[in-house]
Amino acid sequence: MLTSRTAHVEAEVERLCQELGPGALLPGERELAERYGVSRSTVRLALAELTSRRVVERRHGAGTYARRTAPAQPLDALSFHDDMTRRGLRPSSRVLWCDEIAADDELAAHLEVPVDDPVRRFARLRLADGEPMARELLHVPTRIVPGIRGADLEGEASWYALLESRYGRRVADGVQTVEPVLVEGEDAALLGVPSGRAGWRFRRTSRDERGTVVERVDALVRGDRYLVEVGITRPRRPPR
């Protein structure tokens, strides 16, 4: 149970987070203790409670930060670029590598192409306001995107906008699965989280307005920065 002093510091630091804004570096424990006239142990207790409530984020060796709000991920046909823009964040991408492979049985089934058909692959790190959000592997049938290069998907470029403007294909719908995973090893380093942190794995197959499959995406997403938003509808009662 929190003491009145700890609860007071917790409330004051939460108010400070609102004043400074998401992502702001907070004063150190010593300064907070002096500011609120309490011991550093009281400040630590208050910060521990705020950390558990996801109000602040404590980074080893770097200090305590006001936590950024986790943007919700709706299960619709919005691109990462459009979704982040809609939430007031600046989207960007860094292409880690790209190549061309022959579709194996599984990939051919997802993309609805013959086995051994050429497929372009793009591994990208997706960022919002410069912070890593997801590691994404995009697969596209080569015949759909002739001449595409990795540089075309760098920076603030939108894949869906490129697909529509250059290749005349607008994503209309698709199927996406979501599962909880642990982010480990190289993926953890890329996303800037400790190994073993919880994350989401999104797998998506999308079609254009002609009904043609235009992408297969496998994305690993930071669990501390994404919420999964699902609309619900109560079933109507059958007529009596």
C-alpha positions in Angstrom: 0.0 0.0 0.0 1.4 3.4 -0.9 2.0 6.0 1.8 0.5 9.5 1.5 3.9 10.9 0.6 4.5 8.3 -2.1 1.0 8.9 -3.5 1.6 12.6 -3.5 4.8 12.2 -5.5 3.2 9.8 -7.9 0.4 12.4 -8.6 2.9 15.2 -9.1 5.1 13.2 -11.4 2.1 12.2 -13.5 1.1 15.8 -13.7 4.7 16.6 -14.8 4.5 14.0 -17.5 1.4 15.7 -18.9 3.1 19.1 -18.9 6.3 17.9 -20.6 4.6 15.6 -23.1 5.1 12.1 -24.3 8.8 11.0 -24.6 10.1 13.8 -22.4 13.1 13.1 -20.1 12.1 13.6 -16.5 14.3 15.0 -13.7 16.5 12.6 -11.9 15.6 11.0 -8.5 17.7 13.5 -6.5 16.0 16.5 -8.2 12.5 15.0 -7.8 13.3 14.3 -4.1 14.4 17.9 -3.5 11.4 19.3 -5.5 8.8 17.4 -3.5 10.6 17.4 -0.1 10.8 13.6 0.2 13.5 10.9 0.3 14.9 9.3 -2.8 13.4 6.0 -1.6 10.0 7.6 -1.7 10.6 8.8 -5.2 11.7 5.3 -6.3 8.5 3.8 -4.9 6.4 6.4 -6.8 8.3 5.8 -10.0 7.9 2.0 -9.7 4.2 2.5 -9.4 4.1 4.8 -12.4 6.1 2.3 -14.4 3.7 -0.5 -13.6 0.8 1.8 -14.7 2.7 2.5 -17.9 2.8 6.3 -17.2 6.7 6.4 -17.3 9.4 4.3 -18.8 12.7 3.7 -17.0 15.6 3.1 -19.4 18.7 1.6 -17.8 21.5 4.2 -17.9 19.4 6.8 -19.7 16.9 8.0 -17.1 13.1 8.1 -16.7 10.8 9.2 -19.5 7.2 10.2 -19.9 5.8 7.2 -21.7 4.4 7.6 -25.2 0.8 6.5 -25.8 0.6 3.2 -27.6 -1.2 3.7 -30.9 -3.9 1.2 -31.5 -3.7 -1.1 -34.5 -7.1 -1.5 -36.1 -7.7 -4.7 -38.0 -8.5 -2.9 -41.3 -6.8 -2.2 -44.6 -4.9 0.8 -43.5 -1.2 1.0 -44.3 1.3 1.6 -41.5 2.0 4.9 -43.0 -1.6 6.0 -43.0 -2.3 4.6 -39.6 0.6 6.4 -38.0 -0.3 9.7 -39.8 -3.9 9.4 -38.6 -2.6 9.2 -35.0 -0.4 12.3 -35.3 2.9 10.4 -35.6 5.5 10.8 -38.4 5.9 7.4 -40.1 9.1 6.4 -41.8 10.9 3.2 -42.9 14.4 1.9 -43.2 15.0 -0.9 -45.7 17.2 -3.5 -44.1 17.6 -5.6 -47.2 15.7 -6.7 -50.3 16.0 -9.5 -52.8 14.1 -11.8 -55.1 13.3 -15.4 -54.5 11.3 -18.2 -56.0 8.0 -18.9 -54.3 7.9 -22.1 -52.3 4.7 -24.1 -51.7 3.6 -22.0 -48.7 4.3 -18.6 -50.2 2.9 -19.5 -53.6 -0.4 -20.5 -51.8 -0.6 -17.2 -49.9 0.2 -15.1 -53.0 -1.9 -17.3 -55.3 1.0 -17.7 -57.8 2.7 -20.8 -59.3 5.4 -22.4 -57.3 8.8 -21.0 -58.3 7.3 -17.7 -59.5 9.6 -14.8 -58.7 8.7 -12.8 -55.6 10.3 -9.6 -54.4 11.1 -9.4 -50.6 11.7 -6.2 -48.6 12.7 -6.3 -45.0 12.0 -3.0 -43.3 12.2 -1.4 -39.9 9.1 0.7 -39.4 9.4 3.8 -37.3 7.0 6.4 -35.8 8.5 9.8 -34.8 11.9 8.1 -35.3 11.3 5.3 -32.8 11.3 1.7 -33.9 7.8 0.2 -34.0 8.0 -3.0 -36.1 10.2 -5.2 -38.2 8.4 -6.1 -41.3 9.0 -8.6 -44.2 7.0 -7.7 -47.3 6.5 -10.2 -50.2 5.1 -9.1 -53.5 4.8 -11.0 -56.8 7.5 -9.6 -59.1 5.2 -9.4 -62.1 3.0 -6.9 -60.1 5.8 -4.5 -59.3 8.3 -4.5 -62.3 11.3 -2.2 -61.7 10.7 -1.7 -58.0 13.8 -1.0 -55.9 14.5 -1.0 -52.2 15.1 2.8 -52.3 11.4 3.2 -53.4 10.3 2.1 -49.9 12.8 4.2 -47.9 12.1 7.1 -45.7 8.6 8.5 -45.6 7.5 6.6 -48.7 4.1 4.7 -48.5 4.0 1.3 -50.0 0.3 1.4 -50.6 0.5 4.9 -52.2 3.4 3.6 -54.5 1.4 0.5 -55.4 -1.6 2.6 -56.4 0.2 5.5 -58.1 2.9 3.6 -60.1 1.2 0.2 -60.6 -2.5 1.1 -60.6 -3.4 -1.3 -57.8 -5.3 -0.2 -54.8 -5.5 -2.4 -51.7 -9.1 -3.2 -51.0 -9.2 -5.9 -48.4 -7.4 -8.8 -46.9 -7.0 -11.3 -44.0 -4.8 -10.7 -41.0 -3.8 -12.8 -38.1 -2.4 -11.6 -34.8 -0.5 -13.6 -32.2 1.4 -12.7 -29.0 5.2 -13.5 -29.2 8.4 -12.8 -27.4 10.8 -10.4 -29.1 14.3 -11.9 -28.9 17.8 -11.7 -30.3 18.4 -9.5 -33.4 14.8 -8.5 -33.5 15.0 -7.1 -30.0 18.1 -5.1 -30.9 16.4 -3.7 -34.0 13.3 -2.7 -32.1 15.2 -1.3 -29.1 13.7 -3.5 -26.5 15.2 -6.0 -24.0 15.3 -9.6 -25.3 12.2 -11.5 -24.1 9.9 -8.5 -24.2 6.3 -9.2 -25.3 5.3 -8.3 -28.8 2.8 -9.0 -31.5 3.2 -10.9 -34.8 1.0 -9.8 -37.6 0.6 -11.9 -40.8 -1.4 -10.3 -43.6 -2.5 -11.2 -47.1 -4.1 -8.3 -49.0 -6.0 -8.1 -52.3 -6.5 -5.2 -54.7 -9.8 -4.1 -56.2 -9.5 -6.7 -58.9 -9.3 -9.5 -56.3 -5.6 -10.1 -57.0 -3.3 -10.8 -54.1 -0.7 -8.0 -54.0 1.2 -8.7 -50.7 2.0 -11.1 -48.0 3.4 -9.4 -44.9 5.0 -10.9 -41.8 5.5 -8.2 -39.1 6.9 -8.3 -35.6 5.6 -5.4 -33.6 6.5 -4.0 -30.2 4.0 -5.0 -27.6 4.7 -1.9 -25.5 3.9 0.5 -28.3 0.9 -1.1 -30.0 -2.6 -1.9 -28.9 -4.8 -4.2 -31.0 -8.1 -2.5 -31.7 -11.0 -4.8 -32.6 -14.5 -3.7 -33.3 -17.3 -5.8 -31.8 -21.0 -6.1 -32.8 -23.7 -7.8 -30.7 -25.5 -10.4 -32.9 -29.0 -9.4 -33.8 -31.8 -11.6 -32.4 -33.3 -13.8 -35.0 -36.9 -12.9 -35.8 -39.5 -14.8 -33.8 
